[in-house]
Amino acid sequence: MPRVGAYEAKTKLANLLERVAEGEYITITKHGVPVATLAPVPGRQQRPAIEVIADLRAFRRGRRLGRTPLKKLIEEGRR
């Protein structure tokens, strides 16, 4: 199990979370002493992208935005 110092864990948290999401366990140390473990959530598996895309396409079927252009909806959401 890889060990990472607390300071490095703080500065590289996003990268560490990606590694954990892929199934890796990471021990966080403080002054060389283990204080915590980052671990993946049990039972959580990433779905293949092709499945996610298929689900999104199925969700879109039959749904319309009405007469409002998508660009206008996006701009309104940014306000």
MOPAC internal coordinates of N, CA, C and O (Angstrom, degrees):
PM7 1SCF
backbone

  N    0.0000 0     0.00 0     0.00 0    0    0    0
  C    1.4574 1     0.00 0     0.00 0    1    0    0
  C    1.5289 1   107.83 1     0.00 0    2    1    0
  O    1.2310 1   120.13 1   -54.79 1    3    2    1
  N    1.3361 1   117.35 1   125.21 1    3    2    1
  C    1.4669 1   120.17 1  -179.87 1    5    3    2
  C    1.5285 1   111.38 1   -65.40 1    6    5    3
  O    1.2310 1   121.33 1   -33.16 1    7    6    5
  N    1.3292 1   115.05 1   146.84 1    7    6    5
  C    1.4659 1   121.51 1   177.51 1    9    7    6
  C    1.5250 1   108.70 1  -112.74 1   10    9    7
  O    1.2310 1   121.11 1   -40.06 1   11   10    9
  N    1.3199 1   115.48 1   139.94 1   11   10    9
  C    1.4633 1   121.66 1  -179.65 1   13   11   10
  C    1.5209 1   107.49 1  -135.18 1   14   13   11
  O    1.2310 1   120.51 1   -45.14 1   15   14   13
  N    1.3256 1   116.62 1   134.86 1   15   14   13
  C    1.4567 1   120.71 1   176.55 1   17   15   14
  C    1.5200 1   111.38 1   -68.12 1   18   17   15
  O    1.2310 1   120.60 1   -23.78 1   19   18   17
  N    1.3253 1   116.46 1   156.22 1   19   18   17
  C    1.4700 1   121.53 1  -177.43 1   21   19   18
  C    1.5282 1   111.98 1   -58.64 1   22   21   19
  O    1.2310 1   119.94 1   137.60 1   23   22   21
  N    1.3277 1   117.71 1   -42.40 1   23   22   21
  C    1.4584 1   120.54 1  -179.61 1   25   23   22
  C    1.5288 1   110.73 1   -63.60 1   26   25   23
  O    1.2310 1   120.71 1   134.38 1   27   26   25
  N    1.3342 1   116.25 1   -45.62 1   27   26   25
  C    1.4649 1   119.90 1   178.95 1   29   27   26
  C    1.5225 1   110.68 1   -63.88 1   30   29   27
  O    1.2310 1   120.27 1   141.00 1   31   30   29
  N    1.3388 1   117.09 1   -39.00 1   31   30   29
  C    1.4619 1   120.90 1   178.35 1   33   31   30
  C    1.5260 1   110.63 1   -61.05 1   34   33   31
  O    1.2310 1   121.12 1   140.36 1   35   34   33
  N    1.3311 1   115.46 1   -39.64 1   35   34   33
  C    1.4674 1   119.91 1  -179.82 1   37   35   34
  C    1.5301 1   110.95 1   -66.44 1   38   37   35
  O    1.2310 1   120.92 1   137.45 1   39   38   37
  N    1.3229 1   115.85 1   -42.55 1   39   38   37
  C    1.4671 1   119.13 1  -175.54 1   41   39   38
  C    1.5149 1   113.22 1   -80.00 1   42   41   39
  O    1.2310 1   120.23 1   160.18 1   43   42   41
  N    1.3263 1   117.16 1   -19.82 1   43   42   41
  C    1.4694 1   120.37 1  -177.52 1   45   43   42
  C    1.5232 1   112.11 1  -122.91 1   46   45   43
  O    1.2310 1   120.37 1  -148.53 1   47   46   45
  N    1.3232 1   116.90 1    31.47 1   47   46   45
  C    1.4600 1   121.18 1  -175.28 1   49   47   46
  C    1.5242 1   112.60 1   -58.00 1   50   49   47
  O    1.2310 1   119.73 1   135.75 1   51   50   49
  N    1.3189 1   118.11 1   -44.25 1   51   50   49
  C    1.4681 1   120.34 1  -177.63 1   53   51   50
  C    1.5260 1   110.58 1   -59.15 1   54   53   51
  O    1.2310 1   120.39 1   135.97 1   55   54   53
  N    1.3210 1   116.85 1   -44.03 1   55   54   53
  C    1.4608 1   121.00 1   178.99 1   57   55   54
  C    1.5293 1   110.99 1   -64.26 1   58   57   55
  O    1.2310 1   120.50 1   137.46 1   59   58   57
  N    1.3211 1   116.64 1   -42.54 1   59   58   57
  C    1.4607 1   120.14 1   179.38 1   61   59   58
  C    1.5263 1   111.42 1   -63.44 1   62   61   59
  O    1.2310 1   120.30 1   140.23 1   63   62   61
  N    1.3262 1   117.04 1   -39.77 1   63   62   61
  C    1.4637 1   120.24 1   179.15 1   65   63   62
  C    1.5254 1   111.17 1   -64.90 1   66   65   63
  O    1.2310 1   120.02 1   143.80 1   67   66   65
  N    1.3278 1   117.57 1   -36.20 1   67   66   65
  C    1.4679 1   120.05 1   175.91 1   69   67   66
  C    1.5222 1   110.46 1   -62.36 1   70   69   67
  O    1.2310 1   120.86 1   136.53 1   71   70   69
  N    1.3266 1   115.96 1   -43.47 1   71   70   69
  C    1.4625 1   120.12 1   179.52 1   73   71   70
  C    1.5279 1   111.08 1   -63.28 1   74   73   71
  O    1.2310 1   120.61 1   138.49 1   75   74   73
  N    1.3282 1   116.44 1   -41.51 1   75   74   73
  C    1.4586 1   120.91 1   179.29 1   77   75   74
  C    1.5307 1   109.93 1   -66.06 1   78   77   75
  O    1.2310 1   120.02 1   140.50 1   79   78   77
  N    1.3241 1   117.57 1   -39.50 1   79   78   77
  C    1.4685 1   120.68 1   178.62 1   81   79   78
  C    1.5264 1   111.49 1   -61.44 1   82   81   79
  O    1.2310 1   120.52 1   154.43 1   83   82   81
  N    1.3247 1   116.61 1   -25.57 1   83   82   81
  C    1.4634 1   121.04 1   178.24 1   85   83   82
  C    1.5266 1   111.95 1   -86.20 1   86   85   83
  O    1.2310 1   120.17 1  -178.49 1   87   86   85
  N    1.3442 1   117.27 1     1.51 1   87   86   85
  C    1.4504 1   120.79 1   174.51 1   89   87   86
  C    1.5193 1   116.18 1   109.49 1   90   89   87
  O    1.2310 1   119.91 1  -179.28 1   91   90   89
  N    1.3163 1   117.77 1     0.72 1   91   90   89
  C    1.4623 1   120.74 1  -177.55 1   93   91   90
  C    1.5327 1   110.83 1   -83.94 1   94   93   91
  O    1.2310 1   120.57 1   -35.02 1   95   94   93
  N    1.3300 1   116.52 1   144.98 1   95   94   93
  C    1.4591 1   123.08 1   173.06 1   97   95   94
  C    1.5238 1   107.39 1  -102.25 1   98   97   95
  O    1.2310 1   119.99 1   -43.36 1   99   98   97
  N    1.3297 1   117.63 1   136.64 1   99   98   97
  C    1.4677 1   121.43 1  -177.64 1  101   99   98
  C    1.5235 1   109.07 1  -131.80 1  102  101   99
  O    1.2310 1   120.77 1   -50.82 1  103  102  101
  N    1.3305 1   116.13 1   129.18 1  103  102  101
  C    1.4602 1   121.96 1   177.80 1  105  103  102
  C    1.5257 1   108.84 1   -93.99 1  106  105  103
  O    1.2310 1   120.90 1   -48.27 1  107  106  105
  N    1.3341 1   115.88 1   131.73 1  107  106  105
  C    1.4600 1   121.30 1   176.92 1  109  107  106
  C    1.5255 1   107.50 1  -101.95 1  110  109  107
  O    1.2310 1   121.26 1   -48.66 1  111  110  109
  N    1.3307 1   115.19 1   131.34 1  111  110  109
  C    1.4641 1   120.00 1  -178.24 1  113  111  110
  C    1.5236 1   111.01 1  -115.79 1  114  113  111
  O    1.2310 1   121.68 1   -23.89 1  115  114  113
  N    1.3198 1   114.39 1   156.11 1  115  114  113
  C    1.4647 1   120.95 1   173.76 1  117  115  114
  C    1.5238 1   105.90 1  -129.59 1  118  117  115
  O    1.2310 1   120.84 1   -64.31 1  119  118  117
  N    1.3221 1   115.99 1   115.69 1  119  118  117
  C    1.4588 1   122.50 1  -175.21 1  121  119  118
  C    1.5335 1   110.82 1    56.36 1  122  121  119
  O    1.2310 1   120.97 1  -142.24 1  123  122  121
  N    1.3539 1   115.76 1    37.76 1  123  122  121
  C    1.4535 1   121.59 1   177.07 1  125  123  122
  C    1.5162 1   115.75 1    82.77 1  126  125  123
  O    1.2310 1   120.14 1   176.57 1  127  126  125
  N    1.3332 1   117.34 1    -3.43 1  127  126  125
  C    1.4618 1   121.61 1  -179.13 1  129  127  126
  C    1.5320 1   108.88 1  -102.40 1  130  129  127
  O    1.2310 1   119.53 1   -53.63 1  131  130  129
  N    1.3318 1   118.50 1   126.37 1  131  130  129
  C    1.4674 1   120.17 1   178.74 1  133  131  130
  C    1.5319 1   111.28 1   -60.87 1  134  133  131
  O    1.2310 1   121.18 1   -48.86 1  135  134  133
  N    1.3419 1   115.35 1   131.14 1  135  134  133
  C    1.4687 1   120.09 1   179.69 1  137  135  134
  C    1.5211 1   112.80 1  -123.73 1  138  137  135
  O    1.2310 1   120.10 1   161.40 1  139  138  137
  N    1.3314 1   117.41 1   -18.60 1  139  138  137
  C    1.4658 1   119.89 1  -178.16 1  141  139  138
  C    1.5242 1   109.54 1  -160.39 1  142  141  139
  O    1.2310 1   121.52 1   -18.99 1  143  142  141
  N    1.3195 1   114.69 1   161.01 1  143  142  141
  C    1.4548 1   121.02 1   175.49 1  145  143  142
  C    1.5197 1   108.72 1  -129.93 1  146  145  143
  O    1.2310 1   120.90 1   -51.46 1  147  146  145
  N    1.3190 1   115.89 1   128.54 1  147  146  145
  C    1.4638 1   120.62 1   171.24 1  149  147  146
  C    1.5193 1   106.00 1   -89.05 1  150  149  147
  O    1.2310 1   120.66 1   -53.87 1  151  150  149
  N    1.3240 1   116.35 1   126.13 1  151  150  149
  C    1.4580 1   120.60 1  -176.83 1  153  151  150
  C    1.5152 1   109.89 1  -136.14 1  154  153  151
  O    1.2310 1   120.16 1   -31.92 1  155  154  153
  N    1.3344 1   117.29 1   148.08 1  155  154  153
  C    1.4617 1   119.71 1   177.20 1  157  155  154
  C    1.5301 1   110.75 1   -66.76 1  158  157  155
  O    1.2310 1   120.80 1   -28.25 1  159  158  157
  N    1.3105 1   116.08 1   151.75 1  159  158  157
  C    1.4592 1   121.47 1   177.56 1  161  159  158
  C    1.5306 1   107.75 1   -68.84 1  162  161  159
  O    1.2310 1   119.90 1   -50.42 1  163  162  161
  N    1.3282 1   117.80 1   129.58 1  163  162  161
  C    1.4653 1   119.83 1  -178.81 1  165  163  162
  C    1.5285 1   112.18 1   -60.36 1  166  165  163
  O    1.2310 1   120.91 1   -43.74 1  167  166  165
  N    1.3021 1   115.86 1   136.26 1  167  166  165
  C    1.4567 1   121.35 1   176.22 1  169  167  166
  C    1.5154 1   115.43 1    80.81 1  170  169  167
  O    1.2310 1   119.74 1   174.04 1  171  170  169
  N    1.3186 1   118.10 1    -5.96 1  171  170  169
  C    1.4610 1   120.22 1   179.89 1  173  171  170
  C    1.5169 1   109.12 1   -87.09 1  174  173  171
  O    1.2310 1   121.30 1   -57.36 1  175  174  173
  N    1.3097 1   115.11 1   122.64 1  175  174  173
  C    1.4567 1   119.96 1   177.85 1  177  175  174
  C    1.5159 1   108.63 1  -125.83 1  178  177  175
  O    1.2310 1   121.17 1   -37.59 1  179  178  177
  N    1.3137 1   115.36 1   142.41 1  179  178  177
  C    1.4525 1   118.51 1   176.85 1  181  179  178
  C    1.5151 1   108.62 1   -77.22 1  182  181  179
  O    1.2310 1   121.20 1   -43.16 1  183  182  181
  N    1.3186 1   115.31 1   136.84 1  183  182  181
  C    1.4574 1   120.37 1   177.91 1  185  183  182
  C    1.5186 1   109.40 1   -85.82 1  186  185  183
  O    1.2310 1   120.54 1   -32.93 1  187  186  185
  N    1.3091 1   116.58 1   147.07 1  187  186  185
  C    1.4643 1   119.17 1   176.05 1  189  187  186
  C    1.5298 1   110.29 1   -60.39 1  190  189  187
  O    1.2310 1   120.91 1   -36.43 1  191  190  189
  N    1.3190 1   115.87 1   143.57 1  191  190  189
  C    1.4646 1   121.43 1  -177.08 1  193  191  190
  C    1.5260 1   111.31 1   -56.66 1  194  193  191
  O    1.2310 1   120.09 1   142.78 1  195  194  193
  N    1.3112 1   117.44 1   -37.22 1  195  194  193
  C    1.4723 1   119.70 1  -177.79 1  197  195  194
  C    1.5328 1   111.23 1   -62.43 1  198  197  195
  O    1.2310 1   120.09 1   145.70 1  199  198  197
  N    1.3383 1   117.43 1   -34.30 1  199  198  197
  C    1.4678 1   120.44 1   176.83 1  201  199  198
  C    1.5168 1   111.02 1   -68.79 1  202  201  199
  O    1.2310 1   120.25 1   137.31 1  203  202  201
  N    1.3156 1   117.12 1   -42.69 1  203  202  201
  C    1.4630 1   121.49 1  -179.91 1  205  203  202
  C    1.5256 1   109.89 1   -62.52 1  206  205  203
  O    1.2310 1   120.16 1   136.14 1  207  206  205
  N    1.3242 1   117.30 1   -43.86 1  207  206  205
  C    1.4675 1   121.53 1   179.25 1  209  207  206
  C    1.5241 1   110.21 1   -62.63 1  210  209  207
  O    1.2310 1   120.29 1   137.01 1  211  210  209
  N    1.3134 1   117.05 1   -42.99 1  211  210  209
  C    1.4727 1   120.29 1   179.01 1  213  211  210
  C    1.5249 1   110.66 1   -61.66 1  214  213  211
  O    1.2310 1   120.27 1   138.74 1  215  214  213
  N    1.3428 1   117.09 1   -41.26 1  215  214  213
  C    1.4704 1   120.18 1   178.19 1  217  215  214
  C    1.5244 1   111.74 1   -65.04 1  218  217  215
  O    1.2310 1   120.17 1   140.80 1  219  218  217
  N    1.3236 1   117.29 1   -39.20 1  219  218  217
  C    1.4666 1   120.46 1   178.34 1  221  219  218
  C    1.5250 1   110.92 1   -64.79 1  222  221  219
  O    1.2310 1   120.65 1   138.13 1  223  222  221
  N    1.3213 1   116.37 1   -41.87 1  223  222  221
  C    1.4718 1   119.38 1   178.25 1  225  223  222
  C    1.5219 1   110.84 1   -63.88 1  226  225  223
  O    1.2310 1   120.19 1   139.02 1  227  226  225
  N    1.3119 1   117.23 1   -40.98 1  227  226  225
  C    1.4636 1   120.48 1   178.38 1  229  227  226
  C    1.5252 1   110.31 1   -64.47 1  230  229  227
  O    1.2310 1   120.05 1   141.07 1  231  230  229
  N    1.3167 1   117.51 1   -38.93 1  231  230  229
  C    1.4588 1   121.88 1   178.57 1  233  231  230
  C    1.5241 1   110.94 1   -63.17 1  234  233  231
  O    1.2310 1   120.20 1   140.86 1  235  234  233
  N    1.3344 1   117.22 1   -39.14 1  235  234  233
  C    1.4725 1   121.98 1  -178.09 1  237  235  234
  C    1.5205 1   113.08 1   -68.78 1  238  237  235
  O    1.2310 1   119.79 1   150.05 1  239  238  237
  N    1.3230 1   118.00 1   -29.95 1  239  238  237
  C    1.4666 1   120.85 1  -176.51 1  241  239  238
  C    1.5221 1   110.74 1   -54.25 1  242  241  239
  O    1.2310 1   121.28 1   -51.52 1  243  242  241
  N    1.3152 1   115.15 1   128.48 1  243  242  241
  C    1.4532 1   120.72 1   176.69 1  245  243  242
  C    1.5276 1   114.69 1    82.15 1  246  245  243
  O    1.2310 1   119.51 1   176.54 1  247  246  245
  N    1.2913 1   118.54 1    -3.46 1  247  246  245
  C    1.4629 1   121.12 1   179.19 1  249  247  246
  C    1.5233 1   109.22 1  -102.30 1  250  249  247
  O    1.2310 1   120.91 1   -44.38 1  251  250  249
  N    1.3020 1   115.87 1   135.62 1  251  250  249
  C    1.4600 1   121.58 1   179.41 1  253  251  250
  C    1.5172 1   109.74 1  -128.46 1  254  253  251
  O    1.2310 1   121.01 1   -24.94 1  255  254  253
  N    1.3157 1   115.67 1   155.06 1  255  254  253
  C    1.4538 1   121.29 1   178.47 1  257  255  254
  C    1.5247 1   112.24 1   -88.36 1  258  257  255
  O    1.2310 1   120.20 1   176.67 1  259  258  257
  N    1.2902 1   117.23 1    -3.33 1  259  258  257
  C    1.4515 1   120.24 1  -174.96 1  261  259  258
  C    1.5174 1   109.28 1    84.25 1  262  261  259
  O    1.2310 1   120.34 1    30.84 1  263  262  261
  N    1.3098 1   116.96 1  -149.16 1  263  262  261
  C    1.4646 1   120.27 1  -178.15 1  265  263  262
  C    1.5252 1   113.13 1   -91.50 1  266  265  263
  O    1.2310 1   120.23 1   173.71 1  267  266  265
  N    1.3305 1   117.17 1    -6.29 1  267  266  265
  C    1.4555 1   120.57 1  -177.99 1  269  267  266
  C    1.5269 1   110.00 1   -78.08 1  270  269  267
  O    1.2310 1   120.09 1   -53.99 1  271  270  269
  N    1.3379 1   117.43 1   126.01 1  271  270  269
  C    1.4704 1   119.82 1   178.41 1  273  271  270
  C    1.5331 1   111.42 1   -64.05 1  274  273  271
  O    1.2310 1   120.86 1   -34.53 1  275  274  273
  N    1.3041 1   115.96 1   145.47 1  275  274  273
  C    1.4536 1   121.90 1  -178.87 1  277  275  274
  C    1.5297 1   111.56 1   -56.05 1  278  277  275
  O    1.2310 1   120.18 1   138.46 1  279  278  277
  N    1.3115 1   117.25 1   -41.54 1  279  278  277
  C    1.4673 1   121.29 1  -178.80 1  281  279  278
  C    1.5267 1   110.89 1   -57.86 1  282  281  279
  O    1.2310 1   120.51 1   137.87 1  283  282  281
  N    1.3355 1   116.64 1   -42.13 1  283  282  281
  C    1.4694 1   120.58 1   179.59 1  285  283  282
  C    1.5309 1   110.98 1   -65.36 1  286  285  283
  O    1.2310 1   120.13 1   139.89 1  287  286  285
  N    1.3277 1   117.37 1   -40.11 1  287  286  285
  C    1.4531 1   120.44 1   178.03 1  289  287  286
  C    1.5178 1   111.22 1   -62.52 1  290  289  287
  O    1.2310 1   120.77 1   138.99 1  291  290  289
  N    1.3330 1   116.13 1   -41.01 1  291  290  289
  C    1.4665 1   121.05 1   178.92 1  293  291  290
  C    1.5186 1   110.37 1   -63.47 1  294  293  291
  O    1.2310 1   120.15 1   134.58 1  295  294  293
  N    1.3260 1   117.32 1   -45.42 1  295  294  293
  C    1.4615 1   121.38 1   179.53 1  297  295  294
  C    1.5238 1   111.19 1   -61.91 1  298  297  295
  O    1.2310 1   119.80 1   139.55 1  299  298  297
  N    1.3328 1   117.98 1   -40.45 1  299  298  297
  C    1.4473 1   120.86 1   179.26 1  301  299  298
  C    1.5395 1   111.01 1   -65.34 1  302  301  299
  O    1.2310 1   120.40 1   145.55 1  303  302  301
  N    1.3198 1   116.84 1   -34.45 1  303  302  301
  C    1.4496 1   120.66 1   179.35 1  305  303  302
  C    1.5090 1   113.11 1   -69.39 1  306  305  303
  O    1.2310 1   119.72 1   160.94 1  307  306  305
  N    1.3129 1   118.13 1   -19.06 1  307  306  305
  C    1.4650 1   122.52 1  -178.59 1  309  307  306
  C    1.5273 1   112.21 1   -86.29 1  310  309  307
  O    1.2310 1   119.73 1   172.11 1  311  310  309
  N    1.2919 1   118.12 1    -7.89 1  311  310  309
  C    1.4664 1   120.59 1  -178.10 1  313  311  310
  C    1.4867 1   111.66 1   -83.67 1  314  313  311
  O    1.2310 1   120.10 1   180.00 1  315  314  313

